[in-house]
Amino acid sequence: MAVIETAEKLLPAGLRPAGGRVLRTLATILTESGEKAVARRMALTAFAIRIVSAALAFLSQIALARLMGEYEYGIFVFVWVLIVVFGDLSCLGFHTAIVRFLPHYRASGAYDEIRGLTGTARLFALLSGTVVLVLGLIGLHLFGGRIESYYLVPIFLGLFALPMIALGDVLEGTSRANHWPVMALSPVYIVRPILIIAFMLVAIRLGAEHTAVSAMKAALAATYVTAVGQYIATLLRLRRHYHAGASKVDFLAWLGVAFPIFVIEGVSFLLTNSDVVIVGIFLDPHEVAIYFAAAKTMALVHFINFSVKAASGPRFSSIIAEGTREQLEAAAIDAAKWTFWPALGIGLAVLAAGNLLLSLFGDAFTAGYMLMVILLAGILAKALVGPAETLLMMAGKQNICVLLYAVALTASITFNVLLIPNLGIEGAAIATASAMGVEAILLHLAVRGALGITLFAFAKPAAAKTDMKA
């Protein structure tokens, strides 16, 4: 309280009432105990990490664009998006299944199951990532003649990152389930971007060309170093918390939950990245680079939803296991508010500085400003319902999500295919924003129909009488 009172006195007189309330709310969040307080602290930590990581990713993309020029940069970002998409998909949903099961096991003291779950997920991710790698190499051999020649070598190099990307996702899920936000988010969102640019600079210093091939080599090396370090750190921390002992494996039960999640998140991930992929298919690397720079700049807003989602999964899971419907509804609406209002504020700030931010990539990139305006509309539409998909998955409504995201992905692909040939990259932005709006409406309807919760950033929790276990 002494620190808060001192901070209040340092504020200008006009800001003291509002500033004091903010400081006291922050102090409450940082000192309270209980599941809600833990989730909020995790959200704040994840939010802080994502702010740093968004800045690092943004700066690293600027550096790469400056080093390579928009043409080579466009080649790199198109291939890297493809690799990250397939790498994330290759763990078949086990990274989220851990978040679903581990809090339940921990609450009941089932440490044998925790050891079995985390160990099985790591092994499965490595094996499945390797299978996708082999399939990719076979596909590249059979259909390489139909791919633009400038994409071939970067794709070949990127395929070898797939097992490590899959492993990193499972390790992130393990840390999220244990409320370790720094360990969950730092490797992929802070360490890896730093290493990519560092390895690229070292390679150029040693005489490498300023090309997408050099950038892909740097990304491959950074991915392996990050994943191996994350694996060692996570394993040591797991052993401190759960100690060595027997492992109980219930693979079919875990896979039964993981696979629907894989379909849901796979479709969702494709929905998020389909615009860049389709732009890369229809347009040349120069336009891919401009579109990606605009989308990457707006990612400064996207990370808010990710941060709240990272904290909400374990909280929703715990409430569903032990709490009431009233608590679940309050938590869901609270998460939506924590998503929308920061997204609105940061989104407007990013737009205000949009031309300056884009010019950092190069003079040609300022052509993407209108794309940022269009994309923000879609981001805010999605933010209105917060982490609705996480709520549905934690409540065991995976099948609804599968249908929902299949419709949203179909809409996204249809919009992109129809609009990009006629409107170019502006058409891609309109298609993406429209797909986000469709997704938000479907999620709102799904949560209301399946759980009886009116999930909306402006909604107020209604009194509920039904216990979650009923």
N, C-alpha and C positions, 0 to 999 in steps of 0.2 A: 504494500500500500504506500509506503514511503516513496518508492520509485515512481509509482503512478502519480502521486501528488506532485512530485518534483517535475515530472514530465508535463503535467497539466499546467504548471506555473510557467513553463518555458513556451507554451503555445501562445499565439496572439489572442487577445481578449475575445475577439469575435469567434474564434475557433474553439475556445475552451469548452463550452457545453457539449458540442458534438464530438470534439476530440476526446474529452473526458469519458464520454459514454463508450467510444470505440476502445479506448485504453482499458477501461474496466471490463468490457466484454472479453477482450483479448486475455486479460489477466485471469478471468474466470475460466476460460477455456484451457489455459496453460496449467491451472492448479487444481481443477476439479477432478474427481475420480468418477468411475462409472464408465459403462460402455459408450454412451454418447460423447462424453468428454474425450475418451481415447480416440474415437472415430474422428472427432473434430481436430484433435492434435495431429492425427495422422494426415487429415486433409490439409492442414496448414503446412505440415512438413512437406507433403507431396507437392503442395502449391509452391512452396519456396524452391524446392528442387526443380520443378518444372519451369519456374521463372528463370533460374540460372541456366537450365538446360536449353530452354527456348532461345535465350540470348546466345549461348555457345553454338547451338545448331545454326542459328541465323548468321552469326559471324563466320562460322566455318563455311557455310554455303556461299557467303559473299567472297571469302578468300578463294574458294575453289572456282567460282565464276570469274573472278579477276585473274586467276592463274591460267585458266584454260580458254577463256572467251566463251561467248554464249553457245557456239556450235558444239564444241567438245563437252561443255558443261551440260548441254541438253542431252547428249548421248549418255553421259554418266548418270544423270538423275533418272532417266527413263529406265535404264538397266537396274540401278540400285533399288528403285521402287519395286520392280518386279521381283528382285531377289528377296527383299524384306517381306513382301507379301507371301511368297511361297515358303520362306523360312518360318514365318509366324504360323502359317497354316499347317506346316509339317508336324507339329507336336500334337495335332488332332484333339485340341481342347483340354489336354491334361493340365495346362498352366492355370486354367480357371477351375477345373475340377478340384485342384488342391485347395483353392480358396473356399470351395463349397464344403469339402469334407473335413479339412484339418481343424477348423474351429469346433466342430462337433466332437471330434476325437479328443481334442484337448480338454473340452468341458467335462468329458466323461473319464478322463485319465487313461484313454486308450493309446498309450505310447507305442505299443507294438504296431498298431495300425498306422500311426504317424510315420514311424521309421519305414514301414513297408510302402506306404503311399509315396513318400518323398523319394525314396531310392528307386522305386519302379518308374516313377515319372521321369527321373533323370535318364535312366537307361533307355526308356521308350523314346524319349525325345532324340537322343543320339542315333538310335537305330532308324527311326522314321525319317529323320533328317537325311541320313545317309541313303536311304531308299529313294527319296525324292531327288537327291543329288545324282544317283545312278540313272534314274529315269530321265532327268534333265539332260545328261550327257548323251543318252541314247537318242532322245528327241532332237538334240542339236546335230547329231551325226546324220539322222535321217532327213531332217527338214531344214538343215542349214542353208541349202540353196535358195530357199524362199525368204530368208531373212536378209535385211540390208547388211552389206558387208561390214559397215562400220560398227554394227552391234555384236558381231560374232565373238571377237576376243573378249570384250568386257563381260558378255554373258557367260562364256566358258570359265573365266576367272571367278565370277560371282557365284556360280553354282557351288563352289567348294566352301562357301560361307554358310550354306544351309544348315548343316548339323549344329554349328555353333550358335546360330540364331535361334534354332529350336531349343537348345539347351538353355540359352539365356532367358527365354520366355518362361520355361519351367522354374528356373531359379528365381525369377522375378515373382512368379505366383507363390512360391514357397515363402518368400519374405513378406509379401503382402498378407498372406494368411496368418503370419505371426506378428503382424503390426510392426514390421521393420521397414519403414518407408525409405530410409536412406539407402539401405542395402538393396531394396527392391528397384529403385529408380536410378540411382547414381551410375551404375555400370553402363547401361545402354544409353542413357540420356545425357550423361556428363562425360564419362571416361571415354566412351567410343568416339564421339565427335571430336574430342581433343586429340585423340590418337590418330584419327584419319587425317586431319590437317597437319599434324606433326610429322607423320610418316610421309605425307605428300611433299612437304617442304624439304625433308631430308633427302627424299628421292631426287627432287629437282636439284638440290645442292650437289648431289653425286652425279648429275648429268642426265637424269631421266627427262624425257620429253614432256611438254605441258599438254598431255592428252588424257582422254577418258580411260585409256588402258592403265596409265600410271596411277590415276585416281582410284581405279578399281583394285589395283594391287595394294594400295595404301589401305583401302577399306577392308580388304580381306585380312591383311595382317592385324589391323586394329580389332576386327571381330574376334579373331582367335585369342589375342592377348587379353581382351576384355572378358570373354567367356571363361577362359581358364582361371583368371584371377577371381572372378565372381564365384566359380565353382568351389575353389579352395576356401574362400571366405564364408560362403554359405554353409559348407559342410562342417567347418570348425564351429560355427555358431549353433548349428543344429545339435551337434554333439554336446555342447555345453548345456543346452536347455533340456534335451531329452535323453542324454547319456547313451552309452552303448547298450545293446540288448537284442532280444529276439525281434524279428520282423514278421508281421502278419500281412499277407498279400491277398487282396480280394480283387484281382485284376478285372474280372468280368463286370463286377458292380461298378468299379471306377470307370471302365470303358463305356458302360451303359449310360453314365452321366456325361462323360467327357465327349463322346461322339456327337450327341445332339448339340452340345456347347460348341464343338468344332464347326458344325454346320452353321449355327447362329453367328458365331464370331467370324467365321470364314466369309459368310455372305456380307456381314457388317464391314469387315475389313476390305473386301472387294468393293463394297459400296463407297467406302472412304477413298479408295485409290483408283477406282475405275476411270475417273476423269483423266488422270495423268497417263494411264495406259492407253486409253483411246486417243488422246491427243497425240501420243507417240506413234500410234498406228496410222492416223490420218495425216498428220502434219510433220514438218521437218524439225530437226533438233533445235533450230533457232527458236521456233514458236513454243516447243516443249520447254525450253529454258525460261522464256518469259512467263509462261503459265505457272511453272513450278515456283519461280521466284515470288509471284503474287500469292500463290497458295501457301508457300513457306512463310511469308510475312504474316498472313492471316493465322498461321499456326500459333502465333503468339496469343491468340484468343482461344484456339482449340484446346490448349493444355489445361484450361480451367476445368472443362468437362472431364478430362482424363484424371486430374487430381482428385476431384470429388468422387469419381467412379472408383479410384484406387482405395479410397477410405471407406466407401459405402458398402462394398461387397461383404467384408467380414462383419460389419455392423448389421446389415440386413440378415445375414445368415444366423447370427446370434439371437436376434429378436424373433426370427421365425422359429428357432429351436426352443426358446425359453420365455418369450414375451407375449404381448397381446397384439391384436389387430390395430388397436388404437396407437400403440407405440410404433408399429410398422408404418402406419399412415403418416404419423408425425415425422418420422425419420425420413420418409420418402419426399414429403413436401419440403422439409428442411433442406434436403440435398438438392432439390430443384431450385430453391432460392439461392443456395450457395453456388449454383451453376450459372443462373441467368444474370444476376446483378453484376457480379464481377466481369462476366463476358460482355455485357453491355458497356460498362465503363472502359474496359481495356480496348474493346473493339472500336469505340469512337476515338480513343486516343491514338490507336494505330492508324486509323483513317486520316486523322489530322496530320500525321507525319508521314503519310503514305508515299508521296513523291520522293521525299528525302530518303526514306528507307529503300525504295526500289532503285534509286540512283546509285546507292552504294554497290549494287551488283554490277553496274555499268550503265552508260547513258541509254542504251537500247531498252533497258528493262522498265523504264518509266511508262512504257506503253501498256503496262499491266495494271495501272491504277484502277480503272473502271472494273476490272476483274475483282479487285479487293472489295469494292462496294457491294457487288453482287454476291460474293461469297459470304460477306458478313450477314446479309439478310438470312441466308440459309443456316448459318451457325447459330444465330439468335433464335430461330425457329426451333432448332433442335435443343437448345439450352432451356427452353421453356418447360420441358418435361424432365430435365436432369438425367441422371443415370437410370432411366426407366428399364432399359434392357437388362441391367444388372439386377434390379429388383425382381424382374420376371424370372431370371435364371436362378437366383437364390431361392425363389419360391417354388422351384420345380416346374415352371411353365415353359420349358425349353421348346416344346413342340409348337406353341403359339408363336414364339420368336422365330422359329424356322420359317413358318409361313409368312410372317410379317416381313422379315428381311428379304425373302425371296421376291415378294411383291415390290419392295423398295428397290432392290437391285435391278429387277426387270425394268422398273420405271427409269432408273438412272441410265442404264445402258441404252434404252430406247430414246430417252431425251438426248443423250450424247451423240448417238449415231445419226439422229435426225437433225440436230442443230449444228454440230461441228462442221460438216461439209458446207453448210450455207453461211454460218456466222463465224467460223474459225474459233479462236480461243475464247471469244466472248460467248459463243454458243456453249462451250464447255462449262463456263462459269454459271450460266443460266441453268443448264441441265443439272449441275451439281447442287445449286441452291434449291432448285425445285424438288430434287430427290430428297434433300434434307427435310423439306417441308412435308413431303409425303411420309417420310419416316417418322417425324414427330407426331403427326396426326394418328398414324397407325399405332404407335407406342401408347399414346394417350388412351385410345379406345381399347387397346389390349389390356392395359393395367386396370382400367375401369371395369371391363367385363370380367376379367379373370379374378381380380382381387377385391373389387368393390371400392377401389381407391381413386379419387379424382386427383390425378397427379398433374399439377400445374403450378408454375412459380408463384401465381397470385392466389392460389387456393388456400383455404383454412381447413385444418384437420377437423373432421366431424367425429363426434363421440361414437365409439364403437363398443359393442357388448360382447363380441365373440373373441374368445381366446384363440391364439394361433394353433393350438394343439387340438382344438375341437373339431 
